[in-house]
Amino acid sequence: MEGLNPIQEAMCNENGTQCGFCTPGFVVSLAGFCLSDKQGYSNAISAIDGNICRCTGYKSIERASRIISLLMDNRHKDDNIIEFVTARKILPDYFNGIRARLQTLSLQENGVLQSTELKTSKFLGGGTDLYVQQHEEMVHAGIHFLFNSDPLKVVYQKDNRCYIGGAATVSDLMESPLIKEIFPNFSSYAKLISSTPIRNIATIAGNIVNASPIGDFSIALLALEARIILTDGSSTREIALKNFYKGYKTLDKKPEEFIESIWFEMPPANNFFHFEKVSKRTWLDIASVNSAIKIEVKADTVLSANISAGGVGPIPTLLRATNDFLKGKTISTTLIREAISIAQTEISPISDARGTAAYKRFLLGQLIKAHFLTVFPKHELENLLEESIVK
């Protein structure tokens, strides 16, 4: 392919590149936007929200993105996407046969390994964490990629349960009508978690198996009392997520097992869910502390409560004593203060790059307050945020 393609040309004409270090990433991300079925300027910006530039100040890159979005606005719904982008030299002509070429790279049919192969493979979802942490090992490892396994990418309801397949990504959840129905605010929660390119690849199961003490979806699913189904290809077993973490980066999982699915009970009408996260940057950052709550209330009385927290101990933490204390109590400012005091006895944060131990204790208290202020806005709890639990 000779000369600049339209994306490169737009970046050049709008002065969207200076040192050039980040430019390839922006170009590739915008090419991904052109290959997607999501049109419009806002989606073009979303496609590059995981790319970082230290030179240009972004406005020139935004102008280039607008040019590309206008170009893609000329595509009709019935147009073949690949033919459209190759005809306009956004991508080389050989992309017209890319689907067939990629299929020849498949190591198995229908995305399913035989049981003998399962014993010798390393399982991988999106790889957004492992390929960074263990690059040399992963490049040469025998990998079975679960990411494109259709049976594992499902999100569905069965009876009164919501099932999430082991290869379902964050974006899959954001686009799921079922998740939107259960959690109307889910997109606002998910946007606090990484960037669009990462959300398109990162799997929910991978977030769980990563075993990070601040894994955002681990924390959310703990509050939802989720259970996971593990398989080794021939047999399956089920375990509560709260029992899955045995210690720092230690799981109740055999090497030959992977997460087939995750499920939780559909919350009834008098149940409320809320997720909070604090990080150095509001967007695209690892949490200093995160927390989730699922609470069932009738006439201001707490029937059940599940509060979880990350960044306050070696594993994703379910605040069991705090949850037991809340049950049967009437919601009030005093109750929340007492619950926070009990929560402080259940955590053991450490000082690190994301904050001191004292700061993390303070954050957890503030996040618990935020849960109640958000879920119960009509209660007279406003003075909660004026208080501090750390002297």
C-alpha positions as CSV (number, residue, x, y, z in Angstrom):
1,M,0.0,0.0,0.0
2,E,1.7,3.2,-1.2
3,G,1.3,6.6,0.5
4,L,-0.7,7.5,3.5
5,N,-4.1,6.0,4.2
6,P,-7.0,8.4,5.1
7,I,-6.4,7.9,8.8
8,Q,-2.7,8.7,8.6
9,E,-3.4,11.6,6.3
10,A,-5.9,13.1,8.7
11,M,-3.5,12.7,11.6
12,C,-0.8,14.5,9.5
13,N,-3.0,17.3,8.1
14,E,-4.5,18.1,11.6
15,N,-1.0,18.0,13.2
16,G,-2.1,15.0,15.3
17,T,1.4,13.7,15.6
18,Q,4.6,15.1,17.0
19,C,7.2,12.7,18.4
20,G,5.3,9.9,16.7
21,F,5.6,7.4,19.6
22,C,1.8,7.1,20.1
23,T,0.7,7.6,16.5
24,P,0.6,4.0,15.4
25,G,-1.7,3.1,18.3
26,F,-4.1,5.9,17.4
27,V,-4.1,4.9,13.7
28,V,-4.8,1.2,14.5
29,S,-7.6,2.1,17.0
30,L,-9.2,4.4,14.4
31,A,-8.9,1.6,11.9
32,G,-10.7,-0.7,14.4
33,F,-13.4,2.0,14.6
34,C,-13.7,1.9,10.8
35,L,-14.2,-1.9,10.9
36,S,-16.9,-1.8,13.6
37,D,-20.6,-1.2,13.1
38,K,-20.6,1.8,15.4
39,Q,-20.6,5.0,13.4
40,G,-20.4,8.6,14.5
41,Y,-17.9,11.0,16.1
42,S,-18.6,9.9,19.7
43,N,-17.8,6.3,18.8
44,A,-14.6,7.3,17.0
45,I,-13.5,9.1,20.2
46,S,-14.4,6.0,22.3
47,A,-12.3,3.9,20.0
48,I,-9.2,5.9,21.0
49,D,-9.9,6.5,24.6
50,G,-7.3,4.0,25.6
51,N,-4.5,5.7,23.7
52,I,-2.3,8.2,25.4
53,C,-0.4,11.1,23.8
54,R,1.9,13.3,25.8
55,C,2.6,15.9,23.0
56,T,-0.4,17.2,21.1
57,G,-3.1,18.0,23.7
58,Y,-5.6,15.7,21.9
59,K,-7.5,18.4,20.1
60,S,-5.7,17.8,16.8
61,I,-6.3,14.1,17.2
62,E,-9.9,14.7,17.9
63,R,-10.1,16.8,14.7
64,A,-8.6,13.9,12.8
65,S,-11.1,11.5,14.4
66,R,-13.9,13.7,13.2
67,I,-12.7,13.5,9.6
68,I,-12.6,9.8,9.8
69,S,-16.1,9.6,11.4
70,L,-17.5,11.7,8.6
71,L,-15.9,9.4,6.0
72,M,-17.5,6.4,7.7
73,D,-20.9,8.2,7.8
74,N,-21.0,7.6,4.0
75,R,-21.3,3.9,4.6
76,H,-24.8,2.5,4.1
77,K,-26.2,-0.1,6.5
78,D,-26.1,-2.8,3.7
79,D,-22.5,-2.1,2.7
80,N,-19.9,-4.7,3.4
81,I,-17.6,-3.1,5.9
82,I,-14.3,-4.6,4.7
83,E,-15.1,-3.9,1.1
84,F,-16.0,-0.3,2.1
85,V,-12.7,0.4,4.0
86,T,-10.5,-1.3,1.4
87,A,-12.1,0.6,-1.5
88,R,-11.3,3.8,0.3
89,K,-7.7,2.6,1.0
90,I,-8.3,2.8,4.8
91,L,-6.9,-0.8,4.9
92,P,-4.9,-2.7,2.2
93,D,-6.7,-4.7,-0.4
94,Y,-5.6,-8.0,1.2
95,F,-8.1,-7.4,4.0
96,N,-10.8,-8.6,1.7
97,G,-9.6,-12.1,2.3
98,I,-8.8,-11.7,6.0
99,R,-11.6,-13.7,7.4
100,A,-10.6,-16.8,5.4
101,R,-6.9,-16.3,6.3
102,L,-7.7,-16.0,10.0
103,Q,-9.8,-19.2,9.9
104,T,-6.8,-21.1,8.7
105,L,-4.9,-20.1,11.8
106,S,-7.5,-21.8,14.1
107,L,-6.0,-24.7,16.0
108,Q,-9.3,-26.4,16.5
109,E,-12.7,-26.6,15.0
110,N,-15.6,-24.6,16.4
111,G,-13.4,-23.1,19.1
112,V,-13.5,-26.3,21.2
113,L,-10.5,-28.3,22.3
114,Q,-10.6,-32.0,22.9
115,S,-10.2,-33.1,26.5
116,T,-6.6,-34.4,25.8
117,E,-5.6,-31.0,24.6
118,L,-7.1,-29.3,27.7
119,K,-4.6,-31.0,30.0
120,T,-1.6,-29.4,28.3
121,S,-2.8,-25.9,27.4
122,K,-2.7,-22.6,29.2
123,F,-6.1,-21.0,29.1
124,L,-6.4,-17.3,28.1
125,G,-9.3,-14.9,27.8
126,G,-8.3,-11.5,26.4
127,G,-4.8,-11.5,27.8
128,T,-4.9,-7.8,28.6
129,D,-3.0,-8.4,31.9
130,L,-0.9,-11.5,31.4
131,Y,0.7,-10.3,28.1
132,V,1.9,-7.3,30.0
133,Q,3.0,-9.0,33.2
134,Q,4.4,-12.2,31.7
135,H,5.2,-11.2,28.1
136,E,8.2,-13.5,27.5
137,E,6.5,-16.5,29.1
138,M,3.2,-16.0,27.2
139,V,4.8,-15.5,23.8
140,H,6.3,-19.0,24.0
141,A,3.6,-20.7,26.0
142,G,1.1,-23.3,24.6
143,I,-2.1,-21.2,24.7
144,H,-5.7,-22.1,24.2
145,F,-7.5,-18.9,23.5
146,L,-11.0,-18.9,25.0
147,F,-11.8,-15.4,23.7
148,N,-13.4,-16.4,20.4
149,S,-15.3,-19.4,21.8
150,D,-18.9,-18.6,21.0
151,P,-20.3,-21.0,23.7
152,L,-18.4,-19.0,26.3
153,K,-19.4,-15.5,25.1
154,V,-23.0,-15.7,26.1
155,V,-25.0,-13.6,28.5
156,Y,-28.4,-15.0,29.2
157,Q,-31.2,-15.7,31.8
158,K,-32.2,-19.1,32.9
159,D,-35.0,-19.4,35.4
160,N,-34.1,-16.7,37.9
161,R,-30.4,-16.6,37.2
162,C,-28.2,-14.4,35.1
163,Y,-25.4,-16.4,33.4
164,I,-22.2,-14.8,32.1
165,G,-20.0,-17.0,29.8
166,G,-16.3,-17.3,30.7
167,A,-15.3,-15.5,27.5
168,A,-17.8,-12.6,27.8
169,T,-16.1,-9.3,27.7
170,V,-16.9,-6.0,29.5
171,S,-18.3,-4.7,26.2
172,D,-20.5,-7.8,25.8
173,L,-22.0,-6.9,29.2
174,M,-22.4,-3.3,28.3
175,E,-24.3,-4.2,25.1
176,S,-26.4,-7.0,26.7
177,P,-30.1,-6.1,27.0
178,L,-30.4,-8.4,30.0
179,I,-27.6,-6.6,31.9
180,K,-29.1,-3.2,31.0
181,E,-32.4,-4.4,32.3
182,I,-31.0,-5.7,35.6
183,F,-28.5,-2.8,36.1
184,P,-29.8,0.4,34.4
185,N,-26.6,2.2,35.5
186,F,-24.2,-0.5,34.3
187,S,-22.6,1.5,31.5
188,S,-21.7,4.3,34.0
189,Y,-20.0,1.7,36.2
190,A,-18.2,0.0,33.3
191,K,-16.8,3.3,32.0
192,L,-14.9,3.6,35.3
193,I,-13.2,0.3,34.4
194,S,-10.3,0.6,31.8
195,S,-10.8,2.0,28.3
196,T,-12.9,1.0,25.3
197,P,-10.1,-1.0,23.6
198,I,-9.5,-2.9,26.8
199,R,-13.2,-3.4,27.5
200,N,-13.5,-4.9,24.0
201,I,-11.0,-7.6,24.9
202,A,-10.9,-8.1,28.6
203,T,-13.1,-11.0,29.9
204,I,-15.0,-11.0,33.1
205,A,-13.6,-14.5,34.0
206,G,-10.1,-13.1,33.4
207,N,-10.7,-10.4,35.9
208,I,-11.8,-13.0,38.5
209,V,-8.9,-15.4,37.8
210,N,-6.4,-12.6,37.8
211,A,-7.1,-12.5,41.6
212,S,-6.2,-8.9,42.0
213,P,-7.3,-7.5,45.4
214,I,-8.8,-4.6,43.4
215,G,-10.3,-6.4,40.5
216,D,-13.4,-4.3,39.7
217,F,-15.7,-7.1,38.5
218,S,-14.5,-9.4,41.3
219,I,-15.8,-6.8,43.7
220,A,-19.1,-6.3,41.9
221,L,-19.8,-10.0,41.6
222,L,-18.9,-10.6,45.3
223,A,-21.6,-8.2,46.3
224,L,-24.0,-10.1,43.9
225,E,-23.2,-13.4,45.7
226,A,-22.0,-14.8,42.4
227,R,-21.0,-18.4,41.9
228,I,-18.6,-19.7,39.2
229,I,-18.7,-22.9,37.2
230,L,-15.2,-24.4,36.6
231,T,-14.5,-27.1,34.0
232,D,-11.5,-29.2,32.9
233,G,-13.2,-30.2,29.7
234,S,-14.7,-33.3,31.0
235,S,-16.1,-32.5,34.4
236,T,-17.5,-29.4,36.0
237,R,-17.8,-28.1,39.6
238,E,-19.4,-25.0,41.1
239,I,-18.0,-22.8,43.8
240,A,-19.2,-19.5,45.5
241,L,-16.9,-16.6,44.4
242,K,-16.5,-15.7,48.1
243,N,-14.7,-19.0,48.6
244,F,-12.6,-18.9,45.4
245,Y,-9.9,-16.7,46.9
246,K,-7.6,-18.5,49.3
247,G,-4.9,-15.9,49.7
248,Y,-3.0,-13.3,47.7
249,K,-3.1,-14.5,44.1
250,T,-4.1,-18.0,45.3
251,L,-7.2,-19.6,44.0
252,D,-9.3,-22.7,44.6
253,K,-8.6,-23.8,41.0
254,K,-6.6,-26.5,39.4
255,P,-4.3,-25.7,36.5
256,E,-6.4,-27.6,34.0
257,E,-9.6,-25.8,35.0
258,F,-11.0,-22.6,33.5
259,I,-14.2,-20.7,34.2
260,E,-17.0,-21.9,32.0
261,S,-19.6,-19.4,33.4
262,I,-20.5,-17.1,36.2
263,W,-24.0,-16.8,37.6
264,F,-26.0,-14.8,40.2
265,E,-29.6,-14.6,41.2
266,M,-31.7,-11.9,39.5
267,P,-32.2,-9.2,42.1
268,P,-35.9,-8.8,43.1
269,A,-37.7,-5.5,43.0
270,N,-36.7,-4.4,46.5
271,N,-33.0,-5.1,45.9
272,F,-30.6,-2.3,45.1
273,F,-27.1,-2.5,43.6
274,H,-24.4,0.2,43.5
275,F,-20.7,0.2,42.6
276,E,-18.1,2.9,43.5
277,K,-14.4,3.3,42.7
278,V,-11.7,5.8,43.6
279,S,-8.5,6.1,41.7
280,K,-5.9,8.8,41.0
281,R,-7.6,9.4,37.7
282,T,-11.4,9.2,37.3
283,W,-11.0,7.2,34.1
284,L,-8.7,4.5,32.8
285,D,-7.0,3.8,36.1
286,I,-6.5,1.1,38.7
287,A,-8.6,1.6,41.8
288,S,-7.1,2.7,45.1
289,V,-10.2,1.3,46.7
290,N,-13.4,0.1,45.1
291,S,-16.6,-1.2,46.7
292,A,-20.0,-2.6,45.7
293,I,-23.3,-3.2,47.6
294,K,-26.4,-5.3,47.0
295,I,-29.0,-4.5,49.6
296,E,-32.6,-5.7,50.1
297,V,-34.8,-3.3,52.0
298,K,-38.5,-3.3,53.1
299,A,-40.0,-0.3,54.9
300,D,-36.5,1.1,55.7
301,T,-35.5,-2.1,57.3
302,V,-32.5,-4.0,55.9
303,L,-33.5,-7.5,55.0
304,S,-30.0,-8.4,53.7
305,A,-26.9,-6.6,52.7
306,N,-23.7,-7.6,50.8
307,I,-20.9,-5.0,50.8
308,S,-17.6,-5.9,49.2
309,A,-14.4,-4.0,48.9
310,G,-11.1,-4.0,47.1
311,G,-7.8,-2.5,47.9
312,V,-8.2,-3.1,51.6
313,G,-6.7,-6.6,52.0
314,P,-4.8,-9.3,50.1
315,I,-7.9,-10.6,48.3
316,P,-11.2,-9.1,47.1
317,T,-13.0,-8.8,50.4
318,L,-16.6,-9.5,51.5
319,L,-17.4,-7.5,54.6
320,R,-19.1,-10.4,56.4
321,A,-19.4,-8.9,59.9
322,T,-20.6,-5.6,58.5
323,N,-23.2,-7.3,56.4
324,D,-24.4,-9.4,59.3
325,F,-24.6,-6.3,61.5
326,L,-26.8,-4.4,58.9
327,K,-29.4,-7.2,58.7
328,G,-32.7,-6.3,60.5
329,K,-31.6,-2.7,61.2
330,T,-33.4,0.5,60.2
331,I,-31.5,2.7,57.8
332,S,-30.2,5.8,59.6
333,T,-27.1,8.0,59.8
334,T,-26.2,6.3,63.1
335,L,-26.5,2.8,61.5
336,I,-24.2,3.7,58.7
337,R,-21.6,5.2,61.0
338,E,-21.7,2.0,63.1
339,A,-21.4,-0.2,60.0
340,I,-18.3,1.8,58.9
341,S,-16.7,1.2,62.3
342,I,-17.3,-2.5,62.0
343,A,-15.9,-2.5,58.4
344,Q,-12.7,-1.0,59.7
345,T,-12.2,-4.1,61.8
346,E,-12.5,-6.4,58.8
347,I,-9.8,-4.8,56.6
348,S,-6.0,-4.7,56.5
349,P,-4.9,-2.2,53.8
350,I,-1.3,-1.6,53.2
351,S,0.5,1.6,52.0
352,D,1.6,1.5,48.4
353,A,1.7,3.7,45.2
354,R,-2.1,4.1,45.3
355,G,-2.3,5.5,48.8
356,T,-1.5,5.0,52.4
357,A,-3.2,2.5,54.6
358,A,-4.9,5.3,56.5
359,Y,-6.1,6.9,53.3
360,K,-7.6,3.6,52.1
361,R,-9.4,3.2,55.4
362,F,-10.8,6.6,54.9
363,L,-11.9,5.8,51.3
364,L,-13.8,2.7,52.3
365,G,-15.8,4.7,54.8
366,Q,-16.6,7.3,52.2
367,L,-17.6,4.7,49.6
368,I,-19.9,3.0,52.1
369,K,-21.5,6.4,52.7
370,A,-21.8,6.9,48.9
371,H,-23.6,3.6,48.5
372,F,-26.3,4.6,51.0
373,L,-26.6,8.2,49.7
374,T,-27.0,7.0,46.2
375,V,-29.4,4.1,46.8
376,F,-31.5,6.0,49.4
377,P,-31.5,9.6,48.2
378,K,-34.7,10.5,50.0
379,H,-33.3,9.6,53.4
380,E,-31.8,12.4,55.5
381,L,-28.2,11.2,55.2
382,E,-26.6,14.3,53.6
383,N,-24.4,15.1,56.6
384,L,-22.6,11.8,56.2
385,L,-20.1,13.1,53.7
386,E,-19.1,16.0,56.0
387,E,-17.6,13.5,58.4
388,S,-14.2,11.8,58.5
389,I,-13.4,8.4,59.9
390,V,-9.7,9.1,59.9
391,K,-8.2,11.6,62.3
